[in-house]
């Protein structure tokens, strides 16, 4: 039975569903109900200030998951069991409401009969103030309320912290974001946004391939080498390095002083000399010609260009004649204690010293419109907008961090709507709640720090961060997992997780440095991908485990396709450690940590919604790497053992019972990581010729289904040869020709 009582304070305790969550709640803490089951928690002060830290009381013994900003740009997860472990800059806090002593051992897999519920805290925006959570060594839970402008003060923040509860953590987060969307009116849920089409196509980003040395010749070499391997990208991101910039702190020919590179400023909205070379090998004299040539020559559907929210890392150059119309002034960032309380960032430390050429907020719409007007005239289809959280440090004299962020974000979104009608925008370095809760139209945003090909200890952290961050971000945007290298020690690991992330799939390979065996598991011959429906997120039994450093937990990530589920299991142990955490004695050298765990069909949430009326509460479970097919009951499980940086992907397809007890479930393209993404629909009809099951599938290659009986024949336009294994029920047929969806008929 679901109890819908609203959070309240009783006898100095915060009560949620009659359970004590906080004790010793101070008298200045106020609870304001919003709807049945949810409320705002706020506090008052005797004196106004631009920054308050309020104690909310002592947190009880709960397992918790925190999503916090480890540095100004990015969130990572943290799990623990006491308030003292909750980091500064926590932007989401999820509690599991059951006794600590009653935990079951997830590794040995002993099912629990307990029915925990979940309590969600979301520090949000309250007018011109932004809020975050933090713990103290005394297990207090505190909320920090700040404007970022000494002149913007308050003595109360009554809608600072949203709290709600629910039996399903994914439904709870989704419902909470929708309540906040309606109540606050400053942002929109991802379901109410236009989703850019580039997400469904294979892409290439120039960043790791060239960094800022990118030029037309290198881009064309890369596109040519992809094309020769049979995997032409359909979208391209021309990253940092194409713009006209200047660094005032370095004379030409001199070596850059460490840190001054971030103070480089934008001089013009047009491309730099690398892209305006009449003597180039491709004969293109400017960006417009170049984009036209590569689109026509290599079949590109989308070309995106990179720029920073403030123009460039150091803003724009105030002395530039082209920039003066935007009234820029050098502003010096003021970092809040939260920015430097976890990890300092060299870029921000540098910009504090050298300043940012900040466009007057009154003219920021003009800047974006001029820039995007020009890019559209060059054939550009969208933009990746980076370095967004910089704005939170520049709110002084502009009404504060929330105010300036919102003005810039509104101007950006309006320009995108005007120039790129398919909402072709990727946001990046935008993990502060100032941006998250000001996002009305932005539909795609990077979900973690960069994929770093030369940092071997960062690979597992990258994957775990995106999966956990997607719990929150995935309700507001489609999380972008960033590029990776198809030819890399961890390429299989990164490729597999992107196949079930519900995200874009794009790489940053250097020209000629590709692993096409990896790419063919992700990309169809027409350049499309098999994208799952939602954001890939950790399974329920992983939410309060540390898949990177506890030495025992595997990371499981679930998603849904149209008629099946997909579940990935990853060993992220022993290959890296979270920043700010001491390395556990359980962590051993890379490559030596082998761990066993269990996967269950019900690790995939909401399977009942796609199971169909003929479902018999059994599942066909296909393991991609081993090629094994199993039939499991609803509550069944399979044991799996993985070494560090190994993974397995399972397609989990509900079995339907049809004529004469025939049991049937589609699996999809067996040689693709997300095989079930190739299945569009399933239907059954009884005709004179017998029982006909139609599966609409797309792509080419081995297409598999589970069938308890051998069909009389199969048809894909005409009768096709098929293979049937009576031992496990795997039936395969070869799809050839175009990648468009077509009916596959199985006649029994």
Buried (B, 14 or more C-beta within 10 A) or exposed (E): EEEEEBBEBEEBBBBBBEBBBBBEBBEEBBBEEBEEBBBBBBBBBEEEBBBBBBBBBBBBEBBBBBBBBBBBBBBBBBBBBBBEBBBBBBBBBBBBBBEEEEBEEBBEBEEEEEEBBBBBBBBBBBBBBBBBBBBBEEBBBBBBBBBBBEEBBBEBBBBBBBBBBBEBBBEBBBBBBBBBBEBBEBBBBBEEBEBBBBBBBBBBBBBBBBEBEBBBBBBBBBBBBBBEBEBBBBBBBBBBBBBBBBBBBBEEEEEEEEBBBBBBBBBBBBBBEBBBBEEBEBEBBBBBBBBBBBBEBBBBBBBBBBBBBBBBBBBBBBEBEBBEEBBBEBBBBBBBEBBBBBEEBEBBBBBBBBBBBBBEBEBBBBBBBBBBEBBBEBBBBBBBBBBBBBBBBBBBEBBBBBBBBBBBBBBBBBBBBBBBEBBBBBBBBBBBBBBBBBBBBBBBBBBBBBBBBEEBEBBBBBBBBBBBBBBBBBBBBBBBBBBBBBBBEBBBBBBBBBBBBBBBBBBBBBBEBBBBEBBBBBBBBBBBBBBBBBBBBBBBBBBBBBBBBBBBBBBBBBBBBBBBBBBBBBBBBBBBBBEEEEEEEEBEEBEEBEBBBBBBBBBBBBBEEBBBEBBBEBBBBBBBBEEBBBBBEBEBBBEBEBEBBBBBBBBBBBBBBBBEEBBBBBBBBBBBBBBBBBBBEBEBEEEEEBBBBBBBBBBBBBBBBBBBBEBEBBBBEEEBEBEBEEEEBBBBBEBEEEBEBBBBBBBB
